[in-house]
Amino acid sequence: MKFRHYKGGIYELVCEATMESDHTPLIVYKAANGTIWCRPRSVFFEIIEVDGQRVQRFAPLQDEET
């Protein structure tokens, strides 16, 4: 599944993982240039405030948007 970051980048969710040290759920995702990133699941899916509006940090894209 693909997501749009609030700053505009498109990322593909690769998998969910678990941090071995404290069992934090992580999201592993890939940028268009092939770099792999991870964030805590709670941060990936959180609602943030941008220019006074509440938005998803990563919003899911519909198939026609990719």
N, CA, C and O atoms as a CHARMM CRD file, in Angstrom:
* protein
*
  264
    1    1 MET  N      0.84900  -1.17500   0.00000 PROA 1      0.00000
    2    1 MET  CA     0.00000   0.00000   0.00000 PROA 1      0.00000
    3    1 MET  C      0.89100   1.23400   0.00000 PROA 1      0.00000
    4    1 MET  O      1.94500   1.24700   0.63700 PROA 1      0.00000
    5    2 LYS  N      0.46600   2.27000  -0.71600 PROA 2      0.00000
    6    2 LYS  CA     1.24600   3.49600  -0.80600 PROA 2      0.00000
    7    2 LYS  C      0.59600   4.60900   0.01100 PROA 2      0.00000
    8    2 LYS  O     -0.62000   4.66400   0.19300 PROA 2      0.00000
    9    3 PHE  N      1.47300   5.49600   0.49300 PROA 3      0.00000
   10    3 PHE  CA     1.04900   6.61100   1.32800 PROA 3      0.00000
   11    3 PHE  C      1.72700   7.89100   0.85600 PROA 3      0.00000
   12    3 PHE  O      2.84500   7.85900   0.34300 PROA 3      0.00000
   13    4 ARG  N      1.03600   9.02400   1.03500 PROA 4      0.00000
   14    4 ARG  CA     1.62400  10.33700   0.75100 PROA 4      0.00000
   15    4 ARG  C      1.96400  10.99800   2.08200 PROA 4      0.00000
   16    4 ARG  O      1.09800  11.16800   2.94000 PROA 4      0.00000
   17    5 HSD  N      3.24300  11.37000   2.24600 PROA 5      0.00000
   18    5 HSD  CA     3.67400  12.10100   3.42500 PROA 5      0.00000
   19    5 HSD  C      3.09600  13.50500   3.34600 PROA 5      0.00000
   20    5 HSD  O      2.88900  14.01900   2.24700 PROA 5      0.00000
   21    6 TYR  N      2.83400  14.12600   4.46300 PROA 6      0.00000
   22    6 TYR  CA     2.20800  15.45200   4.45000 PROA 6      0.00000
   23    6 TYR  C      3.04800  16.48800   3.71200 PROA 6      0.00000
   24    6 TYR  O      2.52200  17.52200   3.30200 PROA 6      0.00000
   25    7 LYS  N      4.35500  16.23100   3.53300 PROA 7      0.00000
   26    7 LYS  CA     5.19900  17.14600   2.76400 PROA 7      0.00000
   27    7 LYS  C      5.20200  16.81400   1.27900 PROA 7      0.00000
   28    7 LYS  O      5.82000  17.52800   0.48900 PROA 7      0.00000
   29    8 GLY  N      4.50800  15.72400   0.88200 PROA 8      0.00000
   30    8 GLY  CA     4.32200  15.42800  -0.53000 PROA 8      0.00000
   31    8 GLY  C      4.94300  14.15400  -1.06200 PROA 8      0.00000
   32    8 GLY  O      4.51400  13.67200  -2.11100 PROA 8      0.00000
   33    9 GLY  N      5.92500  13.59000  -0.39600 PROA 9      0.00000
   34    9 GLY  CA     6.56700  12.37600  -0.90100 PROA 9      0.00000
   35    9 GLY  C      5.64300  11.17500  -0.88200 PROA 9      0.00000
   36    9 GLY  O      4.73300  11.08300  -0.05800 PROA 9      0.00000
   37   10 ILE  N      5.89500  10.24500  -1.81600 PROA 10     0.00000
   38   10 ILE  CA     5.12100   9.01200  -1.89700 PROA 10     0.00000
   39   10 ILE  C      5.99100   7.87500  -1.36700 PROA 10     0.00000
   40   10 ILE  O      7.15600   7.73900  -1.74100 PROA 10     0.00000
   41   11 TYR  N      5.40600   7.06400  -0.49200 PROA 11     0.00000
   42   11 TYR  CA     6.13300   5.96000   0.13800 PROA 11     0.00000
   43   11 TYR  C      5.29700   4.69900   0.09600 PROA 11     0.00000
   44   11 TYR  O      4.06800   4.74500   0.16500 PROA 11     0.00000
   45   12 GLU  N      5.98200   3.57200  -0.01900 PROA 12     0.00000
   46   12 GLU  CA     5.31100   2.27400  -0.01800 PROA 12     0.00000
   47   12 GLU  C      5.55600   1.57200   1.31400 PROA 12     0.00000
   48   12 GLU  O      6.70000   1.41600   1.74100 PROA 12     0.00000
   49   13 LEU  N      4.48600   1.15600   1.95800 PROA 13     0.00000
   50   13 LEU  CA     4.61900   0.40800   3.19700 PROA 13     0.00000
   51   13 LEU  C      5.16500  -0.97600   2.84800 PROA 13     0.00000
   52   13 LEU  O      4.55200  -1.70900   2.07300 PROA 13     0.00000
   53   14 VAL  N      6.30700  -1.32900   3.41500 PROA 14     0.00000
   54   14 VAL  CA     6.95200  -2.60800   3.13100 PROA 14     0.00000
   55   14 VAL  C      6.43400  -3.68700   4.08000 PROA 14     0.00000
   56   14 VAL  O      6.02600  -4.76300   3.64300 PROA 14     0.00000
   57   15 CYS  N      6.45200  -3.39200   5.37600 PROA 15     0.00000
   58   15 CYS  CA     5.97600  -4.36600   6.35900 PROA 15     0.00000
   59   15 CYS  C      5.89600  -3.70600   7.72900 PROA 15     0.00000
   60   15 CYS  O      6.35300  -2.57900   7.92300 PROA 15     0.00000
   61   16 GLU  N      5.31000  -4.42700   8.66400 PROA 16     0.00000
   62   16 GLU  CA     5.36500  -4.02400  10.05900 PROA 16     0.00000
   63   16 GLU  C      6.42400  -4.88700  10.72400 PROA 16     0.00000
   64   16 GLU  O      6.58900  -6.05700  10.37700 PROA 16     0.00000
   65   17 ALA  N      7.13900  -4.31200  11.67800 PROA 17     0.00000
   66   17 ALA  CA     8.21000  -5.01300  12.37700 PROA 17     0.00000
   67   17 ALA  C      8.10200  -4.70400  13.86300 PROA 17     0.00000
   68   17 ALA  O      7.24600  -3.92900  14.29000 PROA 17     0.00000
   69   18 THR  N      8.98500  -5.32400  14.64500 PROA 18     0.00000
   70   18 THR  CA     9.01100  -5.10000  16.08500 PROA 18     0.00000
   71   18 THR  C     10.43400  -4.75700  16.50900 PROA 18     0.00000
   72   18 THR  O     11.37200  -5.48300  16.17900 PROA 18     0.00000
   73   19 MET  N     10.60000  -3.65700  17.23600 PROA 19     0.00000
   74   19 MET  CA    11.90700  -3.29000  17.77300 PROA 19     0.00000
   75   19 MET  C     12.28000  -4.32300  18.82900 PROA 19     0.00000
   76   19 MET  O     11.53500  -4.54300  19.78400 PROA 19     0.00000
   77   20 GLU  N     13.43400  -4.95200  18.65200 PROA 20     0.00000
   78   20 GLU  CA    13.79000  -6.05000  19.54700 PROA 20     0.00000
   79   20 GLU  C     14.03000  -5.60500  20.98200 PROA 20     0.00000
   80   20 GLU  O     13.76300  -6.36700  21.91100 PROA 20     0.00000
   81   21 SER  N     14.52200  -4.40000  21.18300 PROA 21     0.00000
   82   21 SER  CA    14.88400  -3.96300  22.53200 PROA 21     0.00000
   83   21 SER  C     13.69000  -3.69800  23.44300 PROA 21     0.00000
   84   21 SER  O     13.74800  -3.96400  24.64400 PROA 21     0.00000
   85   22 ASP  N     12.59100  -3.16700  22.86100 PROA 22     0.00000
   86   22 ASP  CA    11.44800  -2.83100  23.72800 PROA 22     0.00000
   87   22 ASP  C     10.09200  -3.23900  23.14200 PROA 22     0.00000
   88   22 ASP  O      9.04200  -2.89000  23.68300 PROA 22     0.00000
   89   23 HSD  N     10.12500  -3.97400  22.04400 PROA 23     0.00000
   90   23 HSD  CA     8.91900  -4.49800  21.38500 PROA 23     0.00000
   91   23 HSD  C      7.99000  -3.42600  20.81700 PROA 23     0.00000
   92   23 HSD  O      6.79400  -3.66200  20.64600 PROA 23     0.00000
   93   24 THR  N      8.54500  -2.24800  20.52600 PROA 24     0.00000
   94   24 THR  CA     7.76200  -1.19400  19.88300 PROA 24     0.00000
   95   24 THR  C      7.37900  -1.62600  18.47200 PROA 24     0.00000
   96   24 THR  O      8.24700  -2.04900  17.70800 PROA 24     0.00000
   97   25 PRO  N      6.09400  -1.53100  18.10700 PROA 25     0.00000
   98   25 PRO  CA     5.70200  -1.82700  16.72700 PROA 25     0.00000
   99   25 PRO  C      6.27000  -0.74900  15.79500 PROA 25     0.00000
  100   25 PRO  O      6.18000   0.44400  16.08600 PROA 25     0.00000
  101   26 LEU  N      6.84900  -1.17900  14.68200 PROA 26     0.00000
  102   26 LEU  CA     7.45000  -0.27400  13.70300 PROA 26     0.00000
  103   26 LEU  C      6.79400  -0.45600  12.35100 PROA 26     0.00000
  104   26 LEU  O      6.27600  -1.52700  12.03500 PROA 26     0.00000
  105   27 ILE  N      6.82200   0.60200  11.55500 PROA 27     0.00000
  106   27 ILE  CA     6.44000   0.53800  10.15000 PROA 27     0.00000
  107   27 ILE  C      7.71300   0.68500   9.33900 PROA 27     0.00000
  108   27 ILE  O      8.48300   1.62300   9.54600 PROA 27     0.00000
  109   28 VAL  N      7.93400  -0.23600   8.42000 PROA 28     0.00000
  110   28 VAL  CA     9.07000  -0.17400   7.50000 PROA 28     0.00000
  111   28 VAL  C      8.50100   0.27100   6.15700 PROA 28     0.00000
  112   28 VAL  O      7.55800  -0.33300   5.64600 PROA 28     0.00000
  113   29 TYR  N      9.07900   1.33500   5.58600 PROA 29     0.00000
  114   29 TYR  CA     8.54600   1.87700   4.34000 PROA 29     0.00000
  115   29 TYR  C      9.67000   2.29900   3.40900 PROA 29     0.00000
  116   29 TYR  O     10.79600   2.54900   3.83800 PROA 29     0.00000
  117   30 LYS  N      9.33700   2.37300   2.11500 PROA 30     0.00000
  118   30 LYS  CA    10.33300   2.62000   1.08000 PROA 30     0.00000
  119   30 LYS  C      9.98500   3.87900   0.30100 PROA 30     0.00000
  120   30 LYS  O      8.84300   4.07000  -0.11800 PROA 30     0.00000
  121   31 ALA  N     10.98200   4.73400   0.11400 PROA 31     0.00000
  122   31 ALA  CA    10.81700   5.95500  -0.67300 PROA 31     0.00000
  123   31 ALA  C     10.93100   5.63100  -2.16700 PROA 31     0.00000
  124   31 ALA  O     11.37900   4.54800  -2.54600 PROA 31     0.00000
  125   32 ALA  N     10.52400   6.57300  -2.99600 PROA 32     0.00000
  126   32 ALA  CA    10.59000   6.39600  -4.44800 PROA 32     0.00000
  127   32 ALA  C     12.02100   6.15500  -4.93300 PROA 32     0.00000
  128   32 ALA  O     12.22500   5.48100  -5.94300 PROA 32     0.00000
  129   33 ASN  N     13.00600   6.69700  -4.22800 PROA 33     0.00000
  130   33 ASN  CA    14.40800   6.51200  -4.63900 PROA 33     0.00000
  131   33 ASN  C     15.00600   5.20400  -4.12500 PROA 33     0.00000
  132   33 ASN  O     16.18800   4.93700  -4.34000 PROA 33     0.00000
  133   34 GLY  N     14.19600   4.38900  -3.44900 PROA 34     0.00000
  134   34 GLY  CA    14.64300   3.08000  -2.99200 PROA 34     0.00000
  135   34 GLY  C     15.15600   3.02200  -1.56800 PROA 34     0.00000
  136   34 GLY  O     15.41300   1.93300  -1.05500 PROA 34     0.00000
  137   35 THR  N     15.31100   4.16500  -0.91400 PROA 35     0.00000
  138   35 THR  CA    15.78400   4.12800   0.47100 PROA 35     0.00000
  139   35 THR  C     14.69800   3.54900   1.38200 PROA 35     0.00000
  140   35 THR  O     13.50400   3.76600   1.17500 PROA 35     0.00000
  141   36 ILE  N     15.14400   2.81700   2.38100 PROA 36     0.00000
  142   36 ILE  CA    14.23600   2.17100   3.33100 PROA 36     0.00000
  143   36 ILE  C     14.28400   2.93500   4.65000 PROA 36     0.00000
  144   36 ILE  O     15.35300   3.30500   5.13500 PROA 36     0.00000
  145   37 TRP  N     13.10400   3.16000   5.21700 PROA 37     0.00000
  146   37 TRP  CA    12.97600   3.91400   6.46200 PROA 37     0.00000
  147   37 TRP  C     12.09700   3.12400   7.42100 PROA 37     0.00000
  148   37 TRP  O     11.38400   2.20600   7.01600 PROA 37     0.00000
  149   38 CYS  N     12.15600   3.49400   8.70300 PROA 38     0.00000
  150   38 CYS  CA    11.20800   2.93400   9.66700 PROA 38     0.00000
  151   38 CYS  C     10.89300   3.98700  10.72300 PROA 38     0.00000
  152   38 CYS  O     11.71300   4.84900  11.04000 PROA 38     0.00000
  153   39 ARG  N      9.69400   3.88700  11.24800 PROA 39     0.00000
  154   39 ARG  CA     9.21100   4.76200  12.31700 PROA 39     0.00000
  155   39 ARG  C      8.34500   3.92700  13.23600 PROA 39     0.00000
  156   39 ARG  O      7.81100   2.89600  12.82600 PROA 39     0.00000
  157   40 PRO  N      8.20600   4.36000  14.46500 PROA 40     0.00000
  158   40 PRO  CA     7.21400   3.70100  15.31300 PROA 40     0.00000
  159   40 PRO  C      5.83800   3.79600  14.65000 PROA 40     0.00000
  160   40 PRO  O      5.49700   4.81500  14.05000 PROA 40     0.00000
  161   41 ARG  N      5.06300   2.73200  14.76500 PROA 41     0.00000
  162   41 ARG  CA     3.72800   2.69700  14.14800 PROA 41     0.00000
  163   41 ARG  C      2.88600   3.88400  14.61200 PROA 41     0.00000
  164   41 ARG  O      2.16900   4.48600  13.81200 PROA 41     0.00000
  165   42 SER  N      2.96800   4.22100  15.89000 PROA 42     0.00000
  166   42 SER  CA     2.17500   5.32700  16.43600 PROA 42     0.00000
  167   42 SER  C      2.53000   6.66100  15.78500 PROA 42     0.00000
  168   42 SER  O      1.66000   7.51900  15.63800 PROA 42     0.00000
  169   43 VAL  N      3.78500   6.85500  15.39500 PROA 43     0.00000
  170   43 VAL  CA     4.21700   8.08700  14.74000 PROA 43     0.00000
  171   43 VAL  C      3.79800   8.07600  13.26700 PROA 43     0.00000
  172   43 VAL  O      3.32600   9.09000  12.75200 PROA 43     0.00000
  173   44 PHE  N      3.96500   6.94800  12.59200 PROA 44     0.00000
  174   44 PHE  CA     3.60200   6.84700  11.17300 PROA 44     0.00000
  175   44 PHE  C      2.13300   7.21500  10.96600 PROA 44     0.00000
  176   44 PHE  O      1.79600   7.93800  10.02900 PROA 44     0.00000
  177   45 PHE  N      1.26900   6.71700  11.83600 PROA 45     0.00000
  178   45 PHE  CA    -0.17500   6.92200  11.65700 PROA 45     0.00000
  179   45 PHE  C     -0.75100   8.08600  12.45800 PROA 45     0.00000
  180   45 PHE  O     -1.97000   8.24700  12.50200 PROA 45     0.00000
  181   46 GLU  N      0.08700   8.89600  13.09000 PROA 46     0.00000
  182   46 GLU  CA    -0.44500   9.95900  13.93300 PROA 46     0.00000
  183   46 GLU  C     -1.01300  11.13100  13.12200 PROA 46     0.00000
  184   46 GLU  O     -0.68200  11.33400  11.95400 PROA 46     0.00000
  185   47 ILE  N     -1.86900  11.88000  13.78800 PROA 47     0.00000
  186   47 ILE  CA    -2.43300  13.11700  13.24100 PROA 47     0.00000
  187   47 ILE  C     -1.56500  14.25700  13.77300 PROA 47     0.00000
  188   47 ILE  O     -1.30200  14.34400  14.97300 PROA 47     0.00000
  189   48 ILE  N     -1.12500  15.12600  12.86500 PROA 48     0.00000
  190   48 ILE  CA    -0.27400  16.25200  13.24300 PROA 48     0.00000
  191   48 ILE  C     -0.93500  17.55000  12.80600 PROA 48     0.00000
  192   48 ILE  O     -1.88300  17.53900  12.02200 PROA 48     0.00000
  193   49 GLU  N     -0.43200  18.66000  13.31500 PROA 49     0.00000
  194   49 GLU  CA    -0.96000  19.96500  12.92300 PROA 49     0.00000
  195   49 GLU  C      0.01700  20.62800  11.96200 PROA 49     0.00000
  196   49 GLU  O      1.20200  20.77600  12.25700 PROA 49     0.00000
  197   50 VAL  N     -0.51000  21.02600  10.79900 PROA 50     0.00000
  198   50 VAL  CA     0.29000  21.69300   9.76700 PROA 50     0.00000
  199   50 VAL  C     -0.48400  22.93500   9.32900 PROA 50     0.00000
  200   50 VAL  O     -1.61000  22.83100   8.84400 PROA 50     0.00000
  201   51 ASP  N      0.12000  24.09900   9.50100 PROA 51     0.00000
  202   51 ASP  CA    -0.52100  25.36800   9.12700 PROA 51     0.00000
  203   51 ASP  C     -1.92500  25.49200   9.72500 PROA 51     0.00000
  204   51 ASP  O     -2.85600  25.95100   9.06300 PROA 51     0.00000
  205   52 GLY  N     -2.06000  25.07700  10.98100 PROA 52     0.00000
  206   52 GLY  CA    -3.33000  25.21600  11.67700 PROA 52     0.00000
  207   52 GLY  C     -4.35200  24.14200  11.36400 PROA 52     0.00000
  208   52 GLY  O     -5.46200  24.18700  11.89400 PROA 52     0.00000
  209   53 GLN  N     -4.01600  23.17400  10.51900 PROA 53     0.00000
  210   53 GLN  CA    -4.95100  22.09800  10.18600 PROA 53     0.00000
  211   53 GLN  C     -4.39900  20.76900  10.66300 PROA 53     0.00000
  212   53 GLN  O     -3.19000  20.53900  10.64200 PROA 53     0.00000
  213   54 ARG  N     -5.30400  19.89200  11.09500 PROA 54     0.00000
  214   54 ARG  CA    -4.91200  18.55500  11.52500 PROA 54     0.00000
  215   54 ARG  C     -4.91300  17.63400  10.30700 PROA 54     0.00000
  216   54 ARG  O     -5.91900  17.51900   9.60800 PROA 54     0.00000
  217   55 VAL  N     -3.78500  16.98200  10.06000 PROA 55     0.00000
  218   55 VAL  CA    -3.63900  16.08100   8.91100 PROA 55     0.00000
  219   55 VAL  C     -2.92700  14.80900   9.35400 PROA 55     0.00000
  220   55 VAL  O     -2.25900  14.78700  10.38800 PROA 55     0.00000
  221   56 GLN  N     -3.07600  13.76300   8.57000 PROA 56     0.00000
  222   56 GLN  CA    -2.33700  12.53500   8.81500 PROA 56     0.00000
  223   56 GLN  C     -0.89300  12.74000   8.36200 PROA 56     0.00000
  224   56 GLN  O     -0.64500  13.32600   7.30800 PROA 56     0.00000
  225   57 ARG  N      0.05700  12.25600   9.16300 PROA 57     0.00000
  226   57 ARG  CA     1.46600  12.34600   8.75100 PROA 57     0.00000
  227   57 ARG  C      1.65200  11.60900   7.41500 PROA 57     0.00000
  228   57 ARG  O      2.29900  12.12800   6.50500 PROA 57     0.00000
  229   58 PHE  N      1.09100  10.41100   7.30000 PROA 58     0.00000
  230   58 PHE  CA     1.10500   9.62100   6.07200 PROA 58     0.00000
  231   58 PHE  C     -0.33500   9.26700   5.75000 PROA 58     0.00000
  232   58 PHE  O     -0.98000   8.55000   6.51500 PROA 58     0.00000
  233   59 ALA  N     -0.85100   9.75700   4.63200 PROA 59     0.00000
  234   59 ALA  CA    -2.22000   9.47500   4.23100 PROA 59     0.00000
  235   59 ALA  C     -2.23300   8.39500   3.17000 PROA 59     0.00000
  236   59 ALA  O     -1.45800   8.46700   2.21600 PROA 59     0.00000
  237   60 PRO  N     -3.09800   7.38500   3.30900 PROA 60     0.00000
  238   60 PRO  CA    -3.15600   6.32500   2.29600 PROA 60     0.00000
  239   60 PRO  C     -3.61400   6.87200   0.95000 PROA 60     0.00000
  240   60 PRO  O     -4.47600   7.74800   0.87700 PROA 60     0.00000
  241   61 LEU  N     -3.02300   6.33800  -0.10900 PROA 61     0.00000
  242   61 LEU  CA    -3.39600   6.73600  -1.46800 PROA 61     0.00000
  243   61 LEU  C     -4.33800   5.71100  -2.07000 PROA 61     0.00000
  244   61 LEU  O     -4.24500   4.51500  -1.79500 PROA 61     0.00000
  245   62 GLN  N     -5.23900   6.20000  -2.89000 PROA 62     0.00000
  246   62 GLN  CA    -6.09200   5.30500  -3.67000 PROA 62     0.00000
  247   62 GLN  C     -5.28700   4.80800  -4.85800 PROA 62     0.00000
  248   62 GLN  O     -4.31800   5.46300  -5.24200 PROA 62     0.00000
  249   63 ASP  N     -5.64200   3.68800  -5.45000 PROA 63     0.00000
  250   63 ASP  CA    -4.89300   3.09300  -6.55900 PROA 63     0.00000
  251   63 ASP  C     -4.67600   4.06400  -7.71600 PROA 63     0.00000
  252   63 ASP  O     -3.61100   4.05500  -8.33400 PROA 63     0.00000
  253   64 GLU  N     -5.66400   4.89700  -8.01700 PROA 64     0.00000
  254   64 GLU  CA    -5.54000   5.81400  -9.15200 PROA 64     0.00000
  255   64 GLU  C     -4.59200   6.97600  -8.86600 PROA 64     0.00000
  256   64 GLU  O     -4.19500   7.67800  -9.79700 PROA 64     0.00000
  257   65 GLU  N     -4.22100   7.19800  -7.61300 PROA 65     0.00000
  258   65 GLU  CA    -3.30400   8.28600  -7.24600 PROA 65     0.00000
  259   65 GLU  C     -1.84200   7.89300  -7.38300 PROA 65     0.00000
  260   65 GLU  O     -0.97500   8.76500  -7.33000 PROA 65     0.00000
  261   66 THR  N     -1.54100   6.62700  -7.55400 PROA 66     0.00000
  262   66 THR  CA    -0.15100   6.17400  -7.58800 PROA 66     0.00000
  263   66 THR  C      0.37900   6.05300  -8.98200 PROA 66     0.00000
  264   66 THR  O      1.53700   5.68200  -9.17200 PROA 66     0.00000
